[in-house]
Amino acid sequence: MVPKKDEYESPFRDHIPIEMPVLAVVSFAAAVLGISSGLSKGSILGWLIGGIGAAGFLALFIHSIYSQAGCSPSFERFKVSVFLFFVIFGAVAGITAGKIGFDHSRWMRVMDGLAGLVIGYFGGICAGLWIQKLGWIGGLLEVFAIAGTAGTAIVGILMML
Protein backbone atom coordinates (compact mmCIF):
# COMPACT_ATOMS: atom_id res chain seq x y z
CA MET A 1 0.00 0.00 0.00
CA VAL A 2 2.98 2.28 0.34
CA PRO A 3 3.87 4.06 -2.92
CA LYS A 4 7.17 3.07 -4.41
CA LYS A 5 9.98 5.60 -4.06
CA ASP A 6 11.24 7.10 -7.26
CA GLU A 7 14.89 6.25 -7.65
CA TYR A 8 16.98 8.72 -9.59
CA GLU A 9 18.99 7.24 -12.43
CA SER A 10 21.66 9.30 -14.06
CA PRO A 11 21.18 9.91 -17.79
CA PHE A 12 24.89 9.09 -18.17
CA ARG A 13 24.58 5.63 -16.60
CA ASP A 14 25.42 3.72 -19.80
CA HIS A 15 27.98 6.16 -21.17
CA ILE A 16 31.69 5.45 -21.41
CA PRO A 17 33.93 7.93 -19.55
CA ILE A 18 36.00 9.69 -22.20
CA GLU A 19 39.35 9.27 -20.44
CA MET A 20 39.10 5.48 -20.33
CA PRO A 21 38.98 4.84 -24.11
CA VAL A 22 41.71 7.44 -24.66
CA LEU A 23 43.95 5.74 -22.09
CA ALA A 24 43.15 2.33 -23.55
CA VAL A 25 44.07 3.42 -27.08
CA VAL A 26 47.27 5.14 -25.94
CA SER A 27 48.38 2.17 -23.83
CA PHE A 28 47.52 -0.32 -26.58
CA ALA A 29 49.41 1.73 -29.17
CA ALA A 30 52.40 2.01 -26.82
CA ALA A 31 52.35 -1.75 -26.28
CA VAL A 32 52.15 -2.57 -29.99
CA LEU A 33 54.71 -0.01 -31.14
CA GLY A 34 57.09 -0.65 -28.25
CA ILE A 35 57.05 -4.43 -28.53
CA SER A 36 57.39 -4.34 -32.32
CA SER A 37 60.37 -1.98 -31.97
CA GLY A 38 61.88 -4.25 -29.34
CA LEU A 39 61.44 -7.32 -31.53
CA SER A 40 62.67 -5.84 -34.80
CA LYS A 41 65.50 -3.59 -33.61
CA GLY A 42 66.27 -5.02 -30.18
CA SER A 43 65.54 -1.64 -28.61
CA ILE A 44 65.59 -1.65 -24.82
CA LEU A 45 63.51 1.54 -24.77
CA GLY A 46 60.99 -0.16 -27.07
CA TRP A 47 60.70 -3.11 -24.68
CA LEU A 48 60.27 -0.72 -21.77
CA ILE A 49 57.55 1.33 -23.48
CA GLY A 50 55.86 -1.85 -24.74
CA GLY A 51 55.85 -3.38 -21.27
CA ILE A 52 54.44 -0.25 -19.67
CA GLY A 53 51.78 0.00 -22.38
CA ALA A 54 50.80 -3.66 -22.00
CA ALA A 55 50.65 -3.36 -18.21
CA GLY A 56 48.52 -0.21 -18.53
CA PHE A 57 46.10 -1.86 -20.94
CA LEU A 58 45.83 -4.92 -18.72
CA ALA A 59 45.15 -2.69 -15.70
CA LEU A 60 42.41 -0.82 -17.60
CA PHE A 61 40.87 -4.11 -18.72
CA ILE A 62 40.82 -5.44 -15.15
CA HIS A 63 39.36 -2.13 -13.92
CA SER A 64 36.61 -2.35 -16.51
CA ILE A 65 35.63 -5.87 -15.46
CA TYR A 66 35.90 -5.00 -11.76
CA SER A 67 33.55 -2.03 -12.23
CA GLN A 68 30.76 -4.47 -13.22
CA ALA A 69 31.35 -6.88 -10.32
CA GLY A 70 27.93 -6.51 -8.66
CA CYS A 71 25.83 -6.38 -11.83
CA SER A 72 24.29 -9.38 -13.50
CA PRO A 73 23.59 -9.49 -17.24
CA SER A 74 19.99 -8.82 -18.24
CA PHE A 75 18.00 -8.85 -21.44
CA GLU A 76 17.00 -5.23 -20.76
CA ARG A 77 20.56 -4.17 -21.64
CA PHE A 78 21.08 -6.82 -24.33
CA LYS A 79 23.68 -5.76 -26.93
CA VAL A 80 21.94 -6.29 -30.26
CA SER A 81 24.93 -5.20 -32.35
CA VAL A 82 27.11 -7.94 -30.81
CA PHE A 83 24.33 -10.48 -31.37
CA LEU A 84 24.00 -9.51 -35.05
CA PHE A 85 27.76 -9.69 -35.53
CA PHE A 86 27.82 -13.27 -34.25
CA VAL A 87 24.83 -14.29 -36.37
CA ILE A 88 26.28 -12.86 -39.58
CA PHE A 89 29.78 -14.11 -38.77
CA GLY A 90 28.43 -17.63 -38.17
CA ALA A 91 26.55 -17.62 -41.46
CA VAL A 92 29.57 -16.34 -43.41
CA ALA A 93 31.86 -18.88 -41.72
CA GLY A 94 29.44 -21.65 -42.67
CA ILE A 95 29.21 -20.44 -46.26
CA THR A 96 32.99 -20.22 -46.46
CA ALA A 97 33.40 -23.74 -45.04
CA GLY A 98 30.84 -25.01 -47.52
CA LYS A 99 32.56 -23.30 -50.43
CA ILE A 100 35.94 -24.75 -49.45
CA GLY A 101 34.70 -28.27 -48.69
CA PHE A 102 31.81 -28.70 -51.11
CA ASP A 103 32.57 -26.48 -54.07
CA HIS A 104 30.45 -28.55 -56.47
CA SER A 105 27.24 -28.68 -54.44
CA ARG A 106 25.29 -25.47 -53.91
CA TRP A 107 22.92 -27.19 -51.44
CA MET A 108 25.79 -28.22 -49.20
CA ARG A 109 26.99 -24.61 -49.10
CA VAL A 110 23.50 -23.49 -48.14
CA MET A 111 23.26 -26.16 -45.44
CA ASP A 112 26.68 -25.18 -44.06
CA GLY A 113 25.58 -21.55 -44.08
CA LEU A 114 22.42 -22.45 -42.13
CA ALA A 115 24.44 -24.49 -39.64
CA GLY A 116 26.77 -21.52 -39.14
CA LEU A 117 23.74 -19.25 -38.76
CA VAL A 118 22.30 -21.43 -35.98
CA ILE A 119 25.65 -21.63 -34.18
CA GLY A 120 26.06 -17.86 -34.54
CA TYR A 121 22.53 -17.31 -33.23
CA PHE A 122 23.12 -19.16 -29.97
CA GLY A 123 26.65 -17.77 -29.64
CA GLY A 124 25.26 -14.29 -30.25
CA ILE A 125 22.72 -14.63 -27.46
CA CYS A 126 25.48 -15.59 -25.02
CA ALA A 127 27.80 -12.84 -26.27
CA GLY A 128 25.06 -10.19 -26.23
CA LEU A 129 24.37 -10.95 -22.59
CA TRP A 130 27.85 -11.52 -21.23
CA ILE A 131 29.54 -8.57 -22.93
CA GLN A 132 27.71 -6.52 -20.31
CA LYS A 133 30.12 -7.98 -17.73
CA LEU A 134 33.08 -6.29 -19.46
CA GLY A 135 32.09 -2.79 -18.38
CA TRP A 136 33.15 0.14 -20.54
CA ILE A 137 35.46 -2.06 -22.66
CA GLY A 138 32.31 -3.92 -23.67
CA GLY A 139 31.00 -0.61 -25.02
CA LEU A 140 34.11 -0.25 -27.15
CA LEU A 141 33.74 -3.81 -28.41
CA GLU A 142 30.14 -3.02 -29.28
CA VAL A 143 31.32 -0.21 -31.56
CA PHE A 144 33.76 -2.62 -33.22
CA ALA A 145 30.94 -5.15 -33.62
CA ILE A 146 28.89 -2.60 -35.57
CA ALA A 147 31.72 -2.06 -38.03
CA GLY A 148 32.49 -5.79 -38.11
CA THR A 149 28.89 -6.63 -38.95
CA ALA A 150 28.97 -4.44 -42.05
CA GLY A 151 32.34 -5.81 -43.16
CA THR A 152 31.34 -9.41 -42.55
CA ALA A 153 28.11 -8.94 -44.48
CA ILE A 154 30.06 -7.62 -47.46
CA VAL A 155 32.45 -10.58 -47.29
CA GLY A 156 29.46 -12.93 -47.12
CA ILE A 157 27.92 -11.38 -50.21
CA LEU A 158 31.20 -11.74 -52.08
CA MET A 159 31.53 -15.36 -50.97
CA MET A 160 28.12 -16.18 -52.44
CA LEU A 161 29.20 -15.01 -55.90
Solvent accessible surface area in square Angstrom, and as a share of the most:
residue,aa,sasa,rsa
1,M,239,1.07
2,V,136,0.78
3,P,115,0.72
4,K,182,0.77
5,K,174,0.74
6,D,146,0.75
7,E,146,0.66
8,Y,185,0.70
9,E,111,0.50
10,S,50,0.33
11,P,95,0.60
12,F,143,0.60
13,R,131,0.48
14,D,83,0.43
15,H,121,0.54
16,I,57,0.29
17,P,57,0.36
18,I,133,0.67
19,E,93,0.42
20,M,35,0.16
21,P,22,0.14
22,V,83,0.48
23,L,92,0.46
24,A,4,0.03
25,V,99,0.57
26,V,92,0.53
27,S,15,0.09
28,F,111,0.46
29,A,41,0.32
30,A,28,0.21
31,A,10,0.08
32,V,75,0.43
33,L,121,0.60
34,G,4,0.03
35,I,63,0.32
36,S,55,0.35
37,S,33,0.21
38,G,3,0.03
39,L,128,0.64
40,S,89,0.57
41,K,167,0.71
42,G,52,0.50
43,S,34,0.22
44,I,150,0.76
45,L,114,0.57
46,G,7,0.06
47,W,118,0.41
48,L,103,0.51
49,I,77,0.39
50,G,0,0.00
51,G,38,0.37
52,I,114,0.58
53,G,3,0.03
54,A,43,0.33
55,A,63,0.49
56,G,27,0.26
57,F,64,0.27
58,L,105,0.52
59,A,60,0.47
60,L,24,0.12
61,F,66,0.27
62,I,99,0.50
63,H,82,0.37
64,S,0,0.00
65,I,71,0.36
66,Y,165,0.63
67,S,61,0.39
68,Q,36,0.16
69,A,70,0.55
70,G,82,0.79
71,C,64,0.38
72,S,93,0.60
73,P,31,0.20
74,S,40,0.26
75,F,139,0.58
76,E,166,0.75
77,R,87,0.32
78,F,47,0.19
79,K,42,0.18
80,V,84,0.48
81,S,20,0.13
82,V,6,0.04
83,F,33,0.14
84,L,80,0.40
85,F,51,0.21
86,F,77,0.32
87,V,21,0.12
88,I,47,0.24
89,F,107,0.45
90,G,9,0.09
91,A,19,0.15
92,V,16,0.09
93,A,46,0.36
94,G,8,0.08
95,I,27,0.14
96,T,40,0.23
97,A,57,0.45
98,G,0,0.00
99,K,53,0.23
100,I,139,0.70
101,G,54,0.52
102,F,90,0.38
103,D,83,0.43
104,H,187,0.83
105,S,41,0.27
106,R,145,0.53
107,W,192,0.67
108,M,74,0.33
109,R,32,0.12
110,V,53,0.31
111,M,108,0.48
112,D,33,0.17
113,G,7,0.07
114,L,89,0.44
115,A,52,0.40
116,G,9,0.09
117,L,66,0.33
118,V,81,0.46
119,I,127,0.64
120,G,5,0.05
121,Y,97,0.37
122,F,123,0.51
123,G,28,0.27
124,G,0,0.00
125,I,48,0.24
126,C,77,0.46
127,A,23,0.18
128,G,0,0.00
129,L,28,0.14
130,W,144,0.50
131,I,18,0.09
132,Q,19,0.08
133,K,55,0.23
134,L,41,0.20
135,G,15,0.14
136,W,22,0.08
137,I,10,0.05
138,G,1,0.01
139,G,17,0.16
140,L,40,0.20
141,L,72,0.36
142,E,42,0.19
143,V,89,0.51
144,F,137,0.57
145,A,10,0.08
146,I,103,0.52
147,A,69,0.54
148,G,23,0.22
149,T,24,0.14
150,A,58,0.45
151,G,34,0.33
152,T,18,0.11
153,A,35,0.27
154,I,104,0.53
155,V,77,0.44
156,G,7,0.06
157,I,115,0.58
158,L,109,0.54
159,M,47,0.21
160,M,85,0.38
161,L,156,0.78
